[in-house]
Amino acid sequence: MSLVRLLAKYVVNEKFEKLPPEVIKQAKKCVLDCCGTMISGRYMTEGKQMARYAIGTMGIPESTVIGCGKVQKEVAAFCNAFMIRVSDLDDGHREAMGHPAGVVVSTALAIGEHIGASGADVINAIVVGYEIYARLGKIINPSAYIERGFDATGICGAIGAAAAAAKLYNMDEEQTKNALGIAALHAGSLNEYVTDGTMGKALSPAWGAANGVRAAVLAKFGMTGPETILEGKKGFFQAFAKEYDETGFAADLGSNYEILRNYFKIHACVRRLHPAIDVLVAWRKEQNLTPDNVKEILIRAGKFVNQANNPHPKTLVSTQTSMPFCLAVALKYGYISEGSMHESMNNEEIAAIEDKIRIVLDQKVLDYELANPSHWGAADVELVTNDGKTMRKWAPLALGEFEMPLSWEQLQAKFDKLVGETELASSGSEISRKIAYFEGCKSIGDFIASFSLNNS
């Protein structure tokens, strides 16, 4: 049996009733986190630009774009995926790389609203979407992202979105296989945006979501996708990965859930920077550090972290991928948010802090990365104060990984902060309360209505 058919069989056979309680809870955490980043992103400058696009392409009123009313379902998934991603606070999967939430959750909400799905239906669709995303991403990465320049968010996300849509449409195995195959045929997302800080990063999940929705709809109407789209000589794996091993790809489908290995963010920047930032934020609090009493910060890094050695960035996206800038913001404010990043751009004090920061390739870190390829954010952090005190700490992983998970209460606090800074602040408690009992929601339309959206 082909690999895509194995995936299709899993998607068709997965039932909400058989999902373990911890998987259902994790899916709700993903929805809570995702809705917070989506609402926050809607009221950022970039989100307002996307809102104007949505309003200009209203079309058939099928599904809701946050703050813009109803549009055609594919457009809703596209726009909401962008808004989820733009703040760089959306969840991710360390081993698969990239960010499944923007693609999968935006698709599940758009299709779920259109067909009147229940909360349990949407949770089921999110679980299968994350599962497909993660298993594909684990095969092609880290090769695809680090060596080939592909962003799994749009590539694996398109197929994960197609899986979520197919599940909600209650497609049979053949239709689902075709939906996944069509999405895979047209998947594509380059990460060249990191070079100049343009908006491709936030558009990556948007294209992936639109691809997945369209692929599922086409499959409903009888369009077909290749049987060997994944493992074929001209298929997905060979196209996106310099090297890969598909052994065990589908061995434990339906029993070992990848959504449980998802991570959640607390810093508004690319994930590879978080281990070092966690260390600095902790030291800042414990040692009462300020920019004035820090002489030097040294980051001993591997190749992937060293790629973020780009001080004095000029755009929001490039700030999110700059280790010196993010460390400077963390030292000054004690946190990294969209607001603190914007405020710090072209700021002389931040620039001066950046000049105190050095990032160097270190052989011990390179050796560690070779032995632990999914620990691509590992860093050895050293700080020297003006009075000669030296602190040093090894940071292989960031807070929020499945080894160091964030609790519901911590994610709730993140949600409250993100939503509380927007025009939907008064609706935040109602939204999060409904997410806590999401599996009991009879209609996603009722849930979406609770957002009390406006067109500002």
N, C-alpha and C positions, 0 to 999 in steps of 0.2 A: 504494500500500500504506500502511495506517495506521501511525503511529509505534509503537504498542504491538505490532503484528505484526512490525515490523522488529526490535524488541527481542526478541520471542519467537523469531524465526528465529535471531538471534545466540545466544541462550541454548541453543537446541537444537543448533546446529552447533559451538559451541565445544568443543574437545577438549583434554585435558591434553597429549597428544602434540605439539600444535602451539604450546603456550605457550612463549614465549622463556624462556631460563634466568633472565634478570633478573626476569621476572614471577613465576616460581616462587619464586625467592629472596625477593622482596618479600612474597609471600603468606605464606611461612614466618616472615618478620619480623613480619608482622601477627599470626600465631598466637602467636608467642613473646611479643610485647608484650601481646596480649589475655589470654593465660593468666596472665601476671604480675598484671595489673590485676584479673582475675577472682578469683584466689586472695586477693590483698590485700583486695579488696572484701568477700569472704566473711567475713573476720574483723574488719571494722569494725563499729561499733555498728549502723549501718543494714543492713549485710549480715546480721548476726545476726537482725535483725527480719525480713528477707526469708526467711531460713532457717526461721524459725518458721512463716511463711506456707506455705512449700513442704512442710514436715513435716505441716502441718494439711490439705493438699490432695493427699496422696500419689497416690491414684487408681491408674491402670494403670501398672505399672512398665516404662516404655519407654526413658526417657533420664535421665541423671544430672544432678542439681543439686549443685554443688560442696558437699561436706560434709553432704549431706542424704539421699543415696541416690537411688533411681530414682522418677520420677513420670511423668505423662503428658507426651509430648514437647512439647506447646505450653506447658505449665507450666515445663518445664525451660528452654526457650528464654527465656521471660519472666523467670524468676528469675536465670539466669546473665547475661542482658543487663543487668539492674539492677546486679548485682555488678561487672560490667565497668566500668560508668559511674560508680559512686558516688564513687570516689576522684578523679575528674576527671583521670585520667592516661591515658585511652584515646586511640587515634589519631584522626585527622581528615583532612578534605580542605578546603584553604583556599578553593578556588574554589567548591566545592559547599556548603561550610559544614557544620557538624554533625559527627557521629561515626559512621562506618559500622561499626566493629568490633563494638560491643556488639550491634547488630542482626544483622549478617550472620554473624559468626563463631559467636555463640551458636546461631543457627538451624542453621548447617551442622554444628556438633558434635552438636546434639540429633537432627536428622534422620539424620545420618551414623551415629551410634551405634545408633539404632533399626533401621536397615535393614542394618547391617553393612558400611557403605561403607569403601573403602580411603582411605589418606591422599591419594593422587592424586585420587580422586573429590572429596574435601572441598576440596582446593586449587582444583580446577576450579570448584566451586560458589562458593567465596569470591571468586575472580576475577570471575565473572559477576555476583555480588551487588554487589561494589564498583563494577563498571562501570556497572550500572544505577543504583545510588545516585548516583554522581558525575555522570553525564550529566543526570539529572533535577535534581539540586541546582544544577548550573551554569546551568540554564535559569531557575530560579525565584529564585536568589539573586544579589546580596545583598538584593534587594527583599523577599523573603519573610520573612527573619529580621529585618533592620534596620528595615524600614518597616511590615510587616504583622503581625509578632509570631508567626511560625510557626517551629518548630524542625524543620529538615530531618532530624534524627536519627530522629524518629518518622514523618515524612511520606514522605520518599524511602527511609528505612530499611525501611518496611513492604514496599515494592515490591522493594527489593533482597533482602530476606529471602525474599519469594515466589519471586524468580528463583533464589536458591540452593536453596530447597526443591524447586522444579520440576526443576532440573538433577539433583539427587540422586535424585528419583523417576523420572528418565528419561522425563519427559512429552514428548508430541509438541507440535508447534507450536500447535495449537488449544488444547490443555489449558494450555500455558504462557501463551498470550495471555489466556486466561480467568483464570488465577491472578494475573497481573500486574494485569489489569483489576479483579478483585474487591478486591485489596489497595488499589489506588488509590482505588476508590470509598469505602473506609472509612478512609483514611489521615487522621490529624489529630493535631497536637501543638502546643499553644500554649506560648510561653515566658514567660508571666506569672509563672512561678515565680521569675524574677529579682527581682521586686518585694519579696517577703518571705522569700526563701530557703527555701521549702518543697521537698518532695521530687520535684516534677514533673520536674526535670532528669534524675534517674536512672531515673524511671519511663518517660520518653519512649522510649528504645530497647526497654524491656520490652514496652510496648504494640505497638510496631512489629514486634518479633519474633513476638509472639503473632498479630498480624494476618497477617503473611506466612505463617506456618505454617498457620493456619486457611484462608487463601485458597487455598493450594496443595492442601490436603486436599479442600476443597470442589470445586475444579476437577477433581481426580481422580474425583470422584463425579458429574461432569457439569454442575456449576453454571457459569454463563456470566458473562463480563464484557464491558463495552462496547468496540466496535471503535475508537471515537474518544475513549477515556477521557482521553488526554493533550491532544490539540489541539482537541477539541470545544468548542462554544460554552459548554457547561456542564461542561467538563472540568478536568483537573488543573492545567494551566498558568494558565488565567485565574483559577482559584479561589485559588491560593496566591501569585501574583506580581502586584504592582502594574504591573510592566512586564516584558516578556520578549521574547526573540528565539530562535526555534527553528531558525534557519538552521544547517545542518550538524550537527544533533542526532545523527544516526546515520551520518554520512558515512564515518567510519573505524572502525566497530565491528569488533573482531577483529584490528585491526592497530595501533591506538594505545591502549595500556592505561592507564586512569585510576588504577589502583592504584599505578602508579609515581609519581604526583604526590601520594600520601598523605604526611601528616606524622606524626611521633611526638613525644610530649611528654616533657619532663624536669621540668616544674613542675606541681604538683597544683592547677591553677586554670584558668580559662577562657583560651582561646588568645589572645584579643586583648591580654592583659596580658603575654605572654611576651617580645616584643621589648624592652620597657623593663626587665623583670626580668633578662633576659640581660645587659644593659649593667651594671646595678647589681651583679649577682653577680660579673661580671668585674672591675669596679672594686674591689669589696670585697677580692678576692684580690690584685689587683695593687698596691693602695694601702694595704692593711692597714686598711681602713675599719671603724669600729665605730659603733654608735648614738651614742656619746659624742662622737665627733669630726666628726659630720655636722651642719651647721647647717640646711641646707635642700635639698630635692629639688624640682625643677620639671619637670613633664611637659607639654610642648606637644603637644596631641593633636587628633585628628579627632573626629567625632561619636560613632563607635562606642566608642572608648576612653574618651571623656568620660562616656559612660553608666555607666562603672564607677567614677565618682567618688562612692563611697558609703562613707565611713569608719565605723569602729566597728560592724561587722556583728555580728549576734547568733546566727546559725545557721551550720552548716558550709557549706551551699550559698551563703549570702550572703558568707561569707569568700572563697569561690572566685571571686566576681564583684566583689570590691572591690580596686581598684588601690591605694589607700593602705594597706590591711591587708596585701596581698600583698607590696608593696615593704618594709613594715616587717618582716615575717617574713623576707624575703630578706636584709635588712640585718643582722638579728640572728643568723640561723642560717647564711646562705650557701646555703640551699636551701629549697624549699617542698615539704613532704610532708603527708600526712594527719595524721601525728603532730604536726609542728610547727604546723600550723593549729589543731588541737584545743588544744594547749598554750597557744597565743597568744590564744585567745578570752578576753575579759574580763580581759586582762592589762594592768596599768597602764603597764609599760614599752613594750609594743607600741602602746598608745593614744598615748603621748607621742611616739613616732616618727611615727605617722600625722599628728600635728598639725604635723610639720615638712614635710609633703608637700603640694604644690599641683598641681592639674591644671587647665589652661586650654585652651580652644579656640584654635587657632592657624590663621590664614588660609593660611599656607604648607603646613601639613599637610592642611588641607581641600582645597586645590588639588591636592596630590599624590594624595590619595584619589580625587578626581574623575578624575584621569588614570590611576590604578592601582586600580580598585575592589576587586581581590582582596587588596590590601595594607591590609586594614582594621584591622590592629594597629599600624600605623606610629606612631612617637612620636619626638619630639625630647627627649632626656633631658639635664637639667642638674643638677649637684650642686655645692654650695658647702660647704667644710669650715669648721670653727670658726676655723682660722688664715688664712682668706681665699682658699684655693686653689679655683679653679673648673674643673670638668670638664664637657664637653658632647659628646654624640654622637648622631648620627642613626641610628635603628634601624627600617628599613622592614619587616624580616622576622625571624622567630625561628629559633633553632637547631632542626633536625629537619625543616625544610621540604625539598622535593626539591632546591632550590637549595643547601641546606646540610645534607645528609642525615646521620643518625646511622648508624654502622656496626653490624654484627651484634654486635661486641664491646661497644659502648656500650649496645645494647639488652639484651645478656646481663647486663651489670652492673646495669642497671635492674631486670631480672627477678630477679636474685639478691637485690637489696636488698629488693624488695617481698615475695618469697616467704620470705626469711630472717627476716622479722619476724612470720611466722605459724606456726601449728601444723603446716604442711606443709613446713617448712624442710628436713627430712631427705629429702624427695622431690624437691626443686627440681632437683638436677643430673640426675636420671633423666628428669624431664619435659622439660627443655631439650635434653637429648641426643636424645630421641626427636623433638622438633620439628625439630632440625637435619637429620634424615633422614626427615622426615615423609612425603615422597612414596613411601618404601619401606614404610610401615606398611600391613600387609595388612588390618587391621581397626581401626576407630576405637574399638571396644569395648576392645581391648587397650590402646590409648593412654589412654583414660579411666581404666582400671583402675590405671594407673601412678601416679595421683594419691594413692593410699593414703588415701582420704577417711575422715573420721570425723564423728561427729554432734555435736561439741561446739558 
